[in-house]
Amino acid sequence: MKSIRNGVFGHIVGDALGLPVQFFPREDREREPVSGMIGYGSFNLPPGSWSDDGSLTLATIDGLSKSFKENYDDDNDKILNEIIDYEEIMKNFSRWLNGGEFTPYDFAYDVGGATMDGISRYDDGCEAIMSGGIGERDNGNGSLMRILPIAFFIYFLGQKIQISMDERMDAVHKLSSLTHRHIRSQISCGIYVNIALEFIDNFENDKGRDLEDLISNGIQKSMRYYMKNPSYKKELDHFRRVHIDIQNLPKDEIKSGGYTISSLEASIWCLLNNYNYKDTVLEAVNLGDDTDTTACIVGGLAGIYYGYEEIPKDWIDELAKLDYINEIVDDFSKLF
């Protein structure tokens, strides 16, 4: 279960590294690159502060933990989507937005527009999995930034029950749909989760496989699945750069704004062009623009692959509410 700690801390550390310079352009980072944990800046918060990315990831973990405790037992024959309580997860999102739960300082900040709209629809009575926007402009990275916990849930629950590829992808798509229901956002999350599952299996079983091989396998499994479904197949042209050769693109062709596909591409590019956790997340931050989200998305994967011990200890120690993060991670890890 160590991969859970690796990934969650890799994610939240990346978030905290990028938050102080969020919204600043790449040119600023080229003149003054971030090299460690700093504070203040964009939100005038102390070093180690994490944003909506970390908060919604913790809210998702807590919701999955509650789902497992309430809906799983060794004698039942429930399938994956009968165990996950999406309403419970969405209630957590509402408590985050409206009450400041799952945050470092008891109030929500850095709230994305599509995420706010989805939660507002839920608060107004919409079913959780129908709350996300479906318009072209609803393809921000707000579901991609919080999707990682479902990979752990699928992997470790899959050691107790059979989970088909259809069930796996349906769960990922529904979790995205809480705030981002457009097919493009769902595909981004699906590719990311399949890469994460490759990383988790590699780490947990000490396989020592190459980073490139794991990423390629995750992408290929995703594309084979989506090619079989006409509704998803028609969107795949938007993902034509999502393959292993993306590492050869120059930096100026890698975008780092809030578009879900840009964030997915930037994350894969940063992974493939660096060789340790520290350099990977700093590369992401120094791409500029949506720095916290790019760094947390890639940081979760880099954390799994390289391990908790490779995340600089001083960065972890500086995280706000460190004991609280540990508590949520430990509770989730003990489920399996």
Rosetta silent file (secondary structure, phi, psi, omega in degrees, C-alpha in Angstrom):
SEQUENCE: MKSIRNGVFGHIVGDALGLPVQFFPREDREREPVSGMIGYGSFNLPPGSWSDDGSLTLATIDGLSKSFKENYDDDNDKILNEIIDYEEIMKNFSRWLNGGEFTPYDFAYDVGGATMDGISRYDDGCEAIMSGGIGERDNGNGSLMRILPIAFFIYFLGQKIQISMDERMDAVHKLSSLTHRHIRSQISCGIYVNIALEFIDNFENDKGRDLEDLISNGIQKSMRYYMKNPSYKKELDHFRRVHIDIQNLPKDEIKSGGYTISSLEASIWCLLNNYNYKDTVLEAVNLGDDTDTTACIVGGLAGIYYGYEEIPKDWIDELAKLDYINEIVDDFSKLF
SCORE:     score description
SCORE:     0.000 S_00000001
   1 L     0.000    2.428 -176.246    0.000    0.000    0.000 S_00000001
   2 H   -63.705  -24.974 -179.249    3.014    2.295    0.031 S_00000001
   3 H   -62.756  -26.025  177.895    2.168    3.571   -3.427 S_00000001
   4 H   -63.679  -49.539  178.104   -0.820    5.401   -1.921 S_00000001
   5 H   -62.140  -43.098  178.378    1.424    7.502    0.291 S_00000001
   6 H   -53.867  -51.819 -173.510    3.864    8.006   -2.581 S_00000001
   7 H   -70.617  -43.912 -177.095    1.181    9.284   -4.910 S_00000001
   8 H   -67.209  -43.616  178.665   -0.830   11.451   -2.538 S_00000001
   9 H   -71.418  -35.266  174.690    2.199   13.220   -1.116 S_00000001
  10 H   -59.743  -39.120  179.320    3.727   13.533   -4.570 S_00000001
  11 H   -66.944  -52.193 -173.838    0.502   15.189   -5.664 S_00000001
  12 H   -71.581  -35.517  175.224    0.073   17.590   -2.746 S_00000001
  13 H   -62.166  -43.884  177.200    3.737   18.617   -2.666 S_00000001
  14 H   -59.807  -42.581  176.775    3.514   19.452   -6.375 S_00000001
  15 H   -57.099  -49.386 -177.444    0.381   21.484   -5.706 S_00000001
  16 H   -66.694  -34.335  177.887    2.082   23.448   -2.913 S_00000001
  17 H   -64.822  -38.140 -174.780    5.197   24.086   -5.013 S_00000001
  18 H   -87.268  -22.138 -173.349    3.175   25.585   -7.828 S_00000001
  19 H   -57.031  -43.854 -175.360    0.545   27.567   -5.927 S_00000001
  20 H   -65.460  -19.344 -178.142    2.614   30.699   -5.175 S_00000001
  21 H  -115.693   16.135  178.464    3.400   31.269   -8.863 S_00000001
  22 L   -61.051  143.637  178.460    0.078   30.240  -10.356 S_00000001
  23 L    81.571  -14.436  179.538   -1.138   32.435  -13.250 S_00000001
  24 L   -79.149  142.192 -174.569    2.319   33.887  -13.926 S_00000001
  25 L   -72.758  165.050 -178.767    3.551   33.294  -17.502 S_00000001
  26 H   -58.850  -34.663 -179.332    6.380   30.999  -18.534 S_00000001
  27 H   -59.694  -35.289  177.194    8.611   33.953  -19.267 S_00000001
  28 H   -64.869  -40.591 -179.449    8.591   34.861  -15.562 S_00000001
  29 H   -72.149  -30.259  176.685    9.720   31.373  -14.616 S_00000001
  30 H   -68.428  -35.111  177.016   12.472   31.436  -17.232 S_00000001
  31 H   -76.550  -35.791 -175.512   13.809   34.628  -15.663 S_00000001
  32 L  -140.092   77.448 -177.162   13.272   33.418  -12.085 S_00000001
  33 L   -67.067  145.971  173.370   12.745   29.650  -11.892 S_00000001
  34 L   -76.296  133.486 -179.696   11.278   28.053   -8.793 S_00000001
  35 L  -124.520   -0.255 -179.998   13.809   25.759   -7.118 S_00000001
  36 L  -171.731 -171.303 -176.918   12.060   24.883   -3.856 S_00000001
  37 L   -76.132  117.982  177.252    9.098   25.475   -1.591 S_00000001
  38 L  -121.265  179.161 -178.292    8.237   29.158   -1.447 S_00000001
  39 L  -136.889 -178.980  175.556    5.225   31.061   -0.178 S_00000001
  40 E    63.918 -127.177 -179.715    2.884   34.000   -0.629 S_00000001
  41 H    65.681 -129.322 -168.891    2.786   35.126   -4.266 S_00000001
  42 H   -55.034  -39.159 -176.328   -0.520   34.473   -6.040 S_00000001
  43 H  -117.796    6.426  177.139   -2.652   33.844   -2.966 S_00000001
  44 L    54.218   46.995 -179.704   -0.499   35.428   -0.255 S_00000001
  45 E  -118.569  152.619 -176.087   -0.300   32.170    1.680 S_00000001
  46 L   -68.824  162.273  177.674    2.691   30.737    3.578 S_00000001
  47 L   -53.587  143.318  179.390    5.012   28.068    2.145 S_00000001
  48 L    90.084    0.565  177.727    3.492   24.599    2.082 S_00000001
  49 L   -75.014  135.866  176.493   -0.041   25.796    1.333 S_00000001
  50 L  -113.694  163.177 -167.568   -1.969   23.574   -1.053 S_00000001
  51 L  -109.726 -157.448  177.285   -4.929   24.500   -3.199 S_00000001
  52 H   -60.066  -29.509  178.602   -8.219   23.146   -4.507 S_00000001
  53 H   -58.791  -52.001  179.255   -6.269   20.362   -6.215 S_00000001
  54 H   -67.469  -40.529 -178.322   -5.108   18.902   -2.924 S_00000001
  55 H   -61.834  -46.604 -177.962   -8.381   19.629   -1.140 S_00000001
  56 H   -73.088  -26.401  173.513  -10.551   17.844   -3.703 S_00000001
  57 H   -67.561  -44.382  177.380   -8.128   14.936   -3.844 S_00000001
  58 H   -66.210  -37.647  176.935   -8.410   14.508   -0.076 S_00000001
  59 H   -63.716  -36.295  176.977  -12.186   14.918   -0.308 S_00000001
  60 H   -68.145  -44.456  177.882  -12.248   12.155   -2.925 S_00000001
  61 H   -58.486  -47.094 -179.927  -10.110    9.867   -0.782 S_00000001
  62 H   -60.939  -40.955  178.764  -12.382   10.442    2.200 S_00000001
  63 H   -66.567  -38.741  176.440  -15.453    9.728    0.069 S_00000001
  64 H   -67.245  -37.641  177.101  -13.957    6.519   -1.290 S_00000001
  65 H   -61.986  -45.771  178.575  -13.019    5.437    2.232 S_00000001
  66 H   -63.828  -39.586  178.466  -16.593    5.979    3.420 S_00000001
  67 H   -59.035  -47.233 -178.705  -17.902    4.143    0.354 S_00000001
  68 H   -62.373  -46.285 -177.496  -15.749    1.111    1.081 S_00000001
  69 H   -63.914  -34.000 -176.135  -16.682    0.992    4.762 S_00000001
  70 H   -87.577  -28.512 -167.562  -20.395    1.277    4.018 S_00000001
  71 H  -119.554   -6.499 -178.275  -20.746   -0.859    0.907 S_00000001
  72 L  -114.478  136.393  163.385  -18.075   -3.548    0.868 S_00000001
  73 L  -146.716  159.689 -171.870  -17.791   -6.768    2.803 S_00000001
  74 L   -63.452  -17.703 -175.673  -15.987   -9.973    1.983 S_00000001
  75 L   -99.822   -3.719 -177.616  -19.228  -11.891    1.484 S_00000001
  76 L   -91.022  168.557 -178.831  -21.002   -9.592   -0.959 S_00000001
  77 L  -121.477   32.216 -179.924  -20.964   -9.727   -4.723 S_00000001
  78 L   -70.624  148.011  174.850  -21.236   -6.032   -5.499 S_00000001
  79 L   -90.167  171.776 -173.517  -19.477   -4.605   -8.515 S_00000001
  80 H   -51.844  -48.320 -174.882  -17.211   -1.572   -8.407 S_00000001
  81 H   -78.930   -2.963  168.484  -19.887    1.031   -9.153 S_00000001
  82 H   -91.283  -16.349  178.551  -22.166   -0.396   -6.479 S_00000001
  83 H   -89.417  -39.169 -179.711  -19.409    0.101   -3.928 S_00000001
  84 L   -75.712  126.978  177.928  -18.472    3.684   -4.859 S_00000001
  85 L  -102.528   96.095 -177.120  -20.928    6.225   -3.462 S_00000001
  86 H   -68.214  -29.165  176.207  -20.643    9.203   -5.799 S_00000001
  87 H   -64.297  -39.345  178.950  -23.200   11.128   -3.765 S_00000001
  88 H   -63.868  -42.826  178.710  -20.934   10.816   -0.724 S_00000001
  89 H   -63.833  -42.860 -179.015  -17.968   12.137   -2.668 S_00000001
  90 H   -67.211  -33.903  174.019  -20.036   15.023   -4.016 S_00000001
  91 H   -60.374  -39.732  176.311  -21.230   15.881   -0.514 S_00000001
  92 H   -62.007  -41.259  178.687  -17.567   16.216    0.413 S_00000001
  93 H   -61.679  -40.835  178.708  -17.034   18.560   -2.526 S_00000001
  94 H   -65.586  -39.723  178.290  -19.949   20.678   -1.333 S_00000001
  95 H   -65.938  -32.280  175.665  -18.574   20.745    2.197 S_00000001
  96 H   -66.159  -51.890 -175.372  -15.248   21.897    0.764 S_00000001
  97 H   -66.940  -42.903 -171.403  -16.728   24.712   -1.300 S_00000001
  98 H   -93.935  -21.427 -175.844  -19.320   25.894    1.199 S_00000001
  99 H  -127.426   -2.841  177.262  -17.685   25.106    4.531 S_00000001
 100 L    77.185   13.765  176.184  -13.932   24.946    3.924 S_00000001
 101 L   -69.084  155.201  179.447  -13.527   21.274    4.852 S_00000001
 102 L    65.953   22.937 -179.542  -10.485   19.448    3.437 S_00000001
 103 L  -117.155  162.718  177.890   -8.564   22.747    3.200 S_00000001
 104 L   -70.369  -31.067 -169.774   -5.416   23.990    4.941 S_00000001
 105 L  -128.927   21.010  173.694   -7.060   27.061    6.467 S_00000001
 106 L    67.414   26.189  168.918  -10.770   26.202    6.705 S_00000001
 107 L  -151.594  148.435 -178.801  -11.885   28.130    3.645 S_00000001
 108 L   -85.745  137.325  176.397  -11.964   27.270   -0.059 S_00000001
 109 L  -145.293  166.312 -177.593   -9.835   29.272   -2.467 S_00000001
 110 L    57.363   49.962 -175.577   -8.563   28.942   -6.044 S_00000001
 111 L   -90.895  123.340  178.065  -11.917   27.489   -7.111 S_00000001
 112 L   -71.772  148.827 -176.708  -12.264   26.621  -10.804 S_00000001
 113 H   -61.915  -46.573 -179.081  -15.345   27.826  -12.642 S_00000001
 114 H   -66.345  -35.635  177.705  -16.501   24.424  -13.932 S_00000001
 115 H   -65.918  -45.362  178.270  -15.944   22.885  -10.506 S_00000001
 116 H   -61.661  -42.231 -179.828  -17.980   25.601   -8.815 S_00000001
 117 H   -63.453  -42.483 -179.978  -20.752   25.229  -11.386 S_00000001
 118 H   -63.420  -44.597  179.008  -20.908   21.469  -10.935 S_00000001
 119 H   -65.922  -38.334  178.393  -21.098   21.676   -7.162 S_00000001
 120 H   -63.259  -40.431  176.736  -23.717   24.424   -7.401 S_00000001
 121 H   -61.614  -42.426  178.252  -25.859   22.217   -9.646 S_00000001
 122 H   -62.306  -45.532  179.294  -25.555   19.430   -7.089 S_00000001
 123 H   -61.180  -27.374  179.195  -26.486   21.770   -4.252 S_00000001
 124 L   -86.452    2.678  173.667  -29.547   22.778   -6.276 S_00000001
 125 L   113.621    1.287  179.101  -30.714   19.157   -6.481 S_00000001
 126 L   -72.089  145.741  174.238  -28.928   17.647   -9.499 S_00000001
 127 L   -61.386  142.674 -172.506  -27.819   14.008   -9.286 S_00000001
 128 H   -53.974  -51.737 -173.246  -24.109   13.824   -8.476 S_00000001
 129 H   -76.195   -2.005  175.935  -22.926   12.062  -11.639 S_00000001
 130 H  -109.045    7.984 -171.487  -24.982   14.446  -13.798 S_00000001
 131 L   -81.770  -25.568 -176.670  -23.695   17.639  -12.181 S_00000001
 132 L   -71.414  150.319  178.704  -20.663   18.305  -14.366 S_00000001
 133 E   -71.572  152.793 -177.186  -20.827   20.590  -17.375 S_00000001
 134 L  -122.067   10.980  179.992  -20.905   19.097  -20.882 S_00000001
 135 L   -83.485  163.170  178.737  -20.019   22.126  -22.993 S_00000001
 136 H   -55.124  -35.142 -177.294  -16.856   22.604  -25.041 S_00000001
 137 H   -84.868    3.024  178.550  -15.695   25.182  -22.517 S_00000001
 138 H   -95.482   23.404 -177.232  -16.190   22.759  -19.612 S_00000001
 139 L  -106.073   41.795  169.595  -12.934   20.943  -20.395 S_00000001
 140 E   -72.359  179.371 -175.595  -10.711   22.480  -17.783 S_00000001
 141 L   -92.006   18.995 -173.758   -8.384   20.288  -15.730 S_00000001
 142 L   -70.195  -20.952  172.899  -10.572   20.293  -12.623 S_00000001
 143 L   -93.584  -34.239  177.912  -11.405   16.588  -12.704 S_00000001
 144 H   -60.219  -34.664 -175.503   -7.976   15.471  -13.906 S_00000001
 145 H   -71.698  -14.594 -176.147   -6.375   17.182  -10.911 S_00000001
 146 H  -124.052    8.933 -171.177   -8.353   15.051   -8.414 S_00000001
 147 L   -82.478  -17.145 -172.035   -8.784   11.743  -10.246 S_00000001
 148 H   -53.977  -40.914 -176.359   -5.714    9.895   -8.865 S_00000001
 149 H   -56.806  -29.944 -179.344   -7.398    8.290   -5.803 S_00000001
 150 H   -66.228  -26.827  177.269   -9.667    6.151   -7.982 S_00000001
 151 H   -64.411  -43.668  177.591   -6.578    4.448   -9.410 S_00000001
 152 H   -64.465  -42.291 -178.992   -5.595    3.241   -5.934 S_00000001
 153 H   -61.270  -45.988  179.763   -9.168    2.209   -5.190 S_00000001
 154 H   -64.599  -43.670 -175.304   -9.424    0.199   -8.403 S_00000001
 155 H   -65.536  -50.362 -174.077   -6.024   -1.428   -7.981 S_00000001
 156 H   -79.349  -33.895  173.469   -6.348   -2.565   -4.379 S_00000001
 157 H   -66.766  -31.746  178.384  -10.063   -3.401   -4.503 S_00000001
 158 L   -64.837  -11.954  173.463   -9.242   -5.389   -7.632 S_00000001
 159 L   -84.355   -7.811  179.880   -7.269   -7.758   -5.420 S_00000001
 160 L  -110.806  -33.274 -179.476  -10.552   -8.593   -3.651 S_00000001
 161 L  -134.331  160.869  175.416  -13.112   -8.571   -6.489 S_00000001
 162 L   -76.993  131.187  177.459  -13.052   -8.882  -10.265 S_00000001
 163 L  -128.390  115.486  179.925  -13.089   -5.497  -12.012 S_00000001
 164 L   -78.601  165.663  176.420  -13.473   -5.435  -15.781 S_00000001
 165 H   -61.583  -38.536  178.587  -12.061   -2.720  -18.024 S_00000001
 166 H   -62.358  -43.679  178.856  -15.598   -1.491  -18.670 S_00000001
 167 H   -64.932  -41.872  179.387  -16.276   -1.180  -14.934 S_00000001
 168 H   -57.788  -52.124 -175.338  -12.934    0.547  -14.386 S_00000001
 169 H   -70.234  -33.966  176.467  -13.497    3.142  -17.062 S_00000001
 170 H   -62.225  -40.610  178.580  -17.112    3.699  -16.095 S_00000001
 171 H   -64.676  -43.191  178.534  -16.013    4.510  -12.551 S_00000001
 172 H   -62.043  -45.269 -178.169  -13.374    6.957  -13.782 S_00000001
 173 H   -64.655  -39.814  178.778  -15.844    8.664  -16.109 S_00000001
 174 H   -67.184  -39.131  179.254  -18.471    8.997  -13.394 S_00000001
 175 H   -65.882  -39.949  173.979  -15.965   10.447  -10.967 S_00000001
 176 H   -60.774  -41.033 -172.401  -14.913   13.008  -13.577 S_00000001
 177 H   -67.166  -11.372  176.342  -18.568   13.781  -14.303 S_00000001
 178 L   -58.231  -33.990  178.711  -19.201   15.135  -10.829 S_00000001
 179 L  -129.881  -22.936 -175.921  -17.755   18.401  -12.129 S_00000001
 180 E  -136.131   98.960 -171.407  -16.556   17.706  -15.709 S_00000001
 181 L  -102.140   -4.265  177.885  -18.932   15.538  -17.759 S_00000001
 182 L   -64.561  143.515 -177.656  -17.682   16.277  -21.274 S_00000001
 183 H   -56.610  -35.693 -177.967  -16.283   13.186  -23.004 S_00000001
 184 H   -63.533  -41.133  176.996  -12.932   14.905  -23.526 S_00000001
 185 H   -66.345  -38.798  178.681  -12.469   15.391  -19.793 S_00000001
 186 H   -63.314  -42.474  179.614  -13.481   11.785  -19.176 S_00000001
 187 H   -64.482  -43.288  177.240  -10.915   10.513  -21.682 S_00000001
 188 H   -54.864  -45.673  179.624   -8.157   12.628  -20.102 S_00000001
 189 H   -66.597  -39.098  179.690   -8.959   11.090  -16.746 S_00000001
 190 H   -62.595  -44.794  178.067   -9.147    7.598  -18.230 S_00000001
 191 H   -62.643  -45.434 -178.833   -5.692    7.847  -19.813 S_00000001
 192 H   -60.972  -45.104 -179.034   -4.202    9.272  -16.644 S_00000001
 193 H   -65.546  -38.803  178.351   -5.703    6.554  -14.434 S_00000001
 194 H   -66.305  -35.301  173.226   -4.490    3.782  -16.731 S_00000001
 195 H   -65.463  -44.735 -179.885   -0.965    5.210  -16.577 S_00000001
 196 H   -59.983  -39.794  179.308   -1.265    5.452  -12.790 S_00000001
 197 H   -63.671  -37.704  174.470   -2.374    1.814  -12.585 S_00000001
 198 H   -61.557  -43.410 -179.777    0.731    0.780  -14.512 S_00000001
 199 H   -64.686  -43.942 -178.574    2.862    2.783  -12.060 S_00000001
 200 H   -62.091  -47.670  179.737    1.105    1.335   -8.995 S_00000001
 201 H   -61.732  -40.470  179.025    1.521   -2.255  -10.183 S_00000001
 202 H   -62.101  -44.636 -177.812    5.165   -1.612  -11.009 S_00000001
 203 H   -71.492  -48.232 -174.788    5.886   -0.153   -7.569 S_00000001
 204 H   -64.349  -29.303 -178.050    3.859   -2.587   -5.475 S_00000001
 205 L  -107.042    9.866  174.830    5.412   -5.610   -7.187 S_00000001
 206 L    49.672   48.816 -175.371    8.914   -4.158   -7.496 S_00000001
 207 L   -81.105  -24.682  177.633    8.994   -4.867  -11.213 S_00000001
 208 L    65.427   30.585 -178.879   11.535   -2.191  -12.061 S_00000001
 209 L   -77.005  156.041 -179.476   10.024   -1.477  -15.458 S_00000001
 210 L   -67.393  144.656  177.552   11.070    1.539  -17.511 S_00000001
 211 H   -55.789  -45.540 -178.032    9.099    4.732  -17.151 S_00000001
 212 H   -61.216  -39.705 -179.636    8.594    4.933  -20.907 S_00000001
 213 H   -65.455  -42.484 -179.545    7.219    1.395  -21.049 S_00000001
 214 H   -65.029  -46.064  179.721    4.707    2.046  -18.264 S_00000001
 215 H   -63.088  -45.689  179.860    3.445    5.279  -19.790 S_00000001
 216 H   -59.947  -43.475  179.689    3.180    3.714  -23.244 S_00000001
 217 H   -62.632  -42.873  179.976    1.234    0.739  -21.899 S_00000001
 218 H   -63.274  -41.800  178.434   -1.206    2.976  -20.040 S_00000001
 219 H   -65.910  -45.689 -176.871   -1.827    5.102  -23.117 S_00000001
 220 H   -64.334  -40.904  177.437   -2.219    2.104  -25.426 S_00000001
 221 H   -61.112  -40.235  179.461   -4.704    0.358  -23.119 S_00000001
 222 H   -65.002  -47.749 -177.180   -6.744    3.531  -23.010 S_00000001
 223 H   -63.901  -38.379  177.452   -6.729    4.049  -26.761 S_00000001
 224 H   -62.234  -40.104  179.286   -7.763    0.449  -27.435 S_00000001
 225 H   -65.850  -48.656 -175.295  -10.701    0.895  -25.091 S_00000001
 226 H   -70.531  -28.804  178.255  -11.835    4.217  -26.522 S_00000001
 227 H   -65.025  -23.900 -178.635  -11.446    3.077  -30.132 S_00000001
 228 L   -81.902  -12.997 -174.849  -14.146    0.459  -29.506 S_00000001
 229 L  -113.685  112.050 -176.112  -16.709    3.031  -28.374 S_00000001
 230 H   -55.776  -36.016 -178.888  -18.044    5.359  -31.099 S_00000001
 231 H   -63.466  -36.075 -179.884  -18.971    8.096  -28.615 S_00000001
 232 H   -87.828  -35.003 -176.606  -15.393    8.295  -27.378 S_00000001
 233 H   -56.853  -36.905 -176.559  -13.665    7.449  -30.666 S_00000001
 234 L   -67.631  -15.785  179.705  -14.880   10.665  -32.273 S_00000001
 235 L   -93.758  -10.046 -168.656  -12.975   12.684  -29.637 S_00000001
 236 H   -68.476  -20.411  177.975   -9.644   10.894  -30.008 S_00000001
 237 H   -61.274  -27.337  177.524   -8.271   13.244  -32.636 S_00000001
 238 H   -68.038  -17.106 -176.464   -7.874   15.787  -29.818 S_00000001
 239 H  -106.577   20.116 -173.983   -5.458   13.323  -28.170 S_00000001
 240 L   -63.587  -21.953  178.617   -3.241   12.724  -31.196 S_00000001
 241 L   -90.491   -4.023 -177.920   -0.160   14.081  -29.358 S_00000001
 242 L   -84.591   83.721  175.498   -0.715   11.855  -26.322 S_00000001
 243 L  -156.857  173.853 -170.050    1.861    9.172  -27.030 S_00000001
 244 H   -62.622  -28.340 -177.642    5.388    8.339  -26.015 S_00000001
 245 H   -73.304   -5.072  178.436    7.009   10.501  -28.707 S_00000001
 246 H   -60.002  -24.236 -179.428    5.669   13.637  -27.051 S_00000001
 247 H   -61.922  -21.051 -178.095    8.918   13.711  -25.085 S_00000001
 248 H   -86.602   -5.541  178.354   10.709   14.859  -28.239 S_00000001
 249 L   -72.968  142.561  175.622    8.646   18.013  -28.620 S_00000001
 250 L   -68.097  156.324 -176.123   10.402   21.266  -27.674 S_00000001
 251 H   -57.336  -35.943 -176.195    9.200   23.007  -24.535 S_00000001
 252 H   -69.937   -7.375  173.918    7.620   25.870  -26.449 S_00000001
 253 H   -97.702    0.283  178.502    5.169   23.384  -27.988 S_00000001
 254 L  -101.326  117.498  179.816    4.000   22.201  -24.554 S_00000001
 255 L   -89.260  151.750 -175.893    1.129   24.252  -23.178 S_00000001
 256 L  -136.899   32.177  175.377    0.572   24.601  -19.441 S_00000001
 257 L   -85.568 -157.437 -172.899   -2.754   26.355  -19.064 S_00000001
 258 L   -93.176    4.772  178.848   -5.967   24.985  -17.596 S_00000001
 259 E   -72.845  133.583 -171.835   -7.186   22.902  -20.562 S_00000001
 260 H   -58.576  -40.633 -179.171   -7.430   19.238  -19.570 S_00000001
 261 H   -70.528  -37.759  176.290   -5.539   17.880  -22.605 S_00000001
 262 H   -59.445  -42.119 -179.461   -2.769   20.461  -22.190 S_00000001
 263 H   -66.401  -39.960  177.386   -2.339   19.375  -18.565 S_00000001
 264 H   -64.285  -46.588  179.233   -2.238   15.708  -19.542 S_00000001
 265 H   -61.605  -46.080 -178.561    0.314   16.355  -22.288 S_00000001
 266 H   -61.909  -37.927 -179.656    2.485   18.548  -20.055 S_00000001
 267 H   -65.340  -45.933  178.977    2.480   15.905  -17.333 S_00000001
 268 H   -64.042  -41.737  179.833    3.584   13.138  -19.673 S_00000001
 269 H   -61.627  -44.357  179.280    6.226   15.427  -21.215 S_00000001
 270 H   -64.276  -40.973  178.135    7.654   16.342  -17.788 S_00000001
 271 H   -60.492  -45.275 -173.016    7.783   12.683  -16.735 S_00000001
 272 H   -76.364  -16.850 -176.850    9.580   11.606  -19.873 S_00000001
 273 L  -109.051   14.973  176.936   12.147   14.402  -19.821 S_00000001
 274 L  -140.940  168.106 -168.960   13.308   14.075  -16.212 S_00000001
 275 L  -130.892   13.726  174.303   14.775   11.338  -14.065 S_00000001
 276 L  -159.257  168.530 -177.352   13.675   11.984  -10.475 S_00000001
 277 H   -62.161  -49.029 -174.116   10.744   13.393   -8.535 S_00000001
 278 H   -57.284  -51.597 -177.854   12.294   16.763   -7.735 S_00000001
 279 H   -65.628  -34.457 -179.022   13.278   17.675  -11.275 S_00000001
 280 H   -63.723  -49.564 -177.612    9.971   16.430  -12.671 S_00000001
 281 H   -73.351  -33.316  176.701    7.749   18.627  -10.507 S_00000001
 282 H   -67.596  -35.210  174.315   10.036   21.655  -10.757 S_00000001
 283 H   -59.213  -43.723 -179.372    9.918   21.287  -14.549 S_00000001
 284 H   -63.625  -45.990  178.941    6.130   21.362  -14.305 S_00000001
 285 H   -60.612  -43.195 -174.696    6.085   24.448  -12.092 S_00000001
 286 L   -79.487    2.410  167.309    8.518   26.291  -14.320 S_00000001
 287 L   -73.232  -19.086  178.111    6.319   25.761  -17.359 S_00000001
 288 L    82.209 -178.595  177.308    4.286   28.615  -15.879 S_00000001
 289 L    66.668 -112.602 -176.258    0.561   29.441  -16.023 S_00000001
 290 L   -85.537   66.003 -167.757   -1.489   26.750  -14.195 S_00000001
 291 H   -64.983  -41.722 -177.392    1.549   25.760  -12.178 S_00000001
 292 H   -67.049  -38.762 -176.470   -0.062   24.115   -9.164 S_00000001
 293 H   -75.302  -42.521  176.292   -2.283   21.859  -11.226 S_00000001
 294 H   -59.079  -43.186 -177.273    0.355   20.775  -13.733 S_00000001
 295 H   -69.828  -35.381 -179.938    2.733   20.006  -10.853 S_00000001
 296 H   -74.257  -37.444  179.495    0.189   18.082   -8.802 S_00000001
 297 H   -62.218  -48.777  178.766   -0.990   16.004  -11.770 S_00000001
 298 H   -74.986  -30.372 -178.949    2.541   14.964  -12.694 S_00000001
 299 H   -63.908  -34.307  176.948    3.622   14.911   -9.041 S_00000001
 300 H   -63.334  -44.381  179.081    1.179   12.147   -8.202 S_00000001
 301 H   -68.479  -44.299  179.984    2.598    9.906  -10.913 S_00000001
 302 H   -63.883  -36.054  177.622    6.216   10.814  -10.154 S_00000001
 303 H   -62.450  -43.270  178.350    5.596   10.140   -6.470 S_00000001
 304 H   -62.699  -47.059 -172.936    4.325    6.641   -7.226 S_00000001
 305 H   -69.196  -46.538 -173.860    7.168    5.831   -9.589 S_00000001
 306 H   -89.643  -23.282  176.835   10.115    7.227   -7.622 S_00000001
 307 L    99.378  154.484 -178.021    8.779    6.642   -4.101 S_00000001
 308 H   -57.594  -39.129 -176.672    8.048    8.681   -1.012 S_00000001
 309 H   -65.958  -19.305  179.686   11.702    8.748    0.023 S_00000001
 310 H   -87.892   -7.605  173.525   12.590   10.579   -3.196 S_00000001
 311 L   -81.428  124.224 -177.282   10.282   13.503   -2.377 S_00000001
 312 L   -51.202  125.777 -174.968   12.458   16.096   -0.591 S_00000001
 313 H   -60.164  -37.578 -178.566   11.752   15.731    3.122 S_00000001
 314 H   -66.982  -28.116  175.142   11.865   19.466    3.762 S_00000001
 315 H   -69.188  -43.179  178.453    9.109   19.944    1.186 S_00000001
 316 H   -64.053  -46.409 -176.288    6.917   17.370    2.924 S_00000001
 317 H   -62.014  -24.082 -176.904    7.636   18.759    6.388 S_00000001
 318 L   -87.793   -6.571 -178.485    6.566   22.228    5.284 S_00000001
 319 L   -61.900  136.987  173.332    3.113   21.146    4.093 S_00000001
 320 L   -64.260  143.488  177.654    0.208   22.790    5.894 S_00000001
 321 L    51.854   47.354 -177.550   -1.853   20.385    8.036 S_00000001
 322 H   -60.483  -42.401  179.399    0.640   17.573    7.576 S_00000001
 323 H   -62.009  -36.864  179.409   -0.897   15.484   10.370 S_00000001
 324 H   -65.847  -44.164  177.399   -4.313   15.852    8.757 S_00000001
 325 H   -60.940  -46.275  179.301   -3.031   14.637    5.379 S_00000001
 326 H   -58.786  -40.103 -178.929   -1.345   11.684    7.066 S_00000001
 327 H   -62.377  -46.467 -179.463   -4.566   10.793    8.869 S_00000001
 328 H   -66.050  -42.227  179.285   -6.627   10.689    5.662 S_00000001
 329 H   -64.666  -44.106 -179.644   -3.941    8.732    3.787 S_00000001
 330 H   -63.529  -42.005  179.910   -3.508    6.224    6.627 S_00000001
 331 H   -62.288  -41.017  179.428   -7.257    5.657    6.931 S_00000001
 332 H   -67.539  -43.768 -177.148   -7.508    5.006    3.185 S_00000001
 333 H   -64.196  -33.788 -177.235   -4.490    2.687    3.129 S_00000001
 334 L   -72.650  -12.677 -178.896   -5.838    0.549    5.972 S_00000001
 335 L   -62.841  -33.740 -166.760   -8.985   -0.320    3.995 S_00000001
 336 L  -102.884    0.000    0.000   -7.194   -2.842    1.842 S_00000001
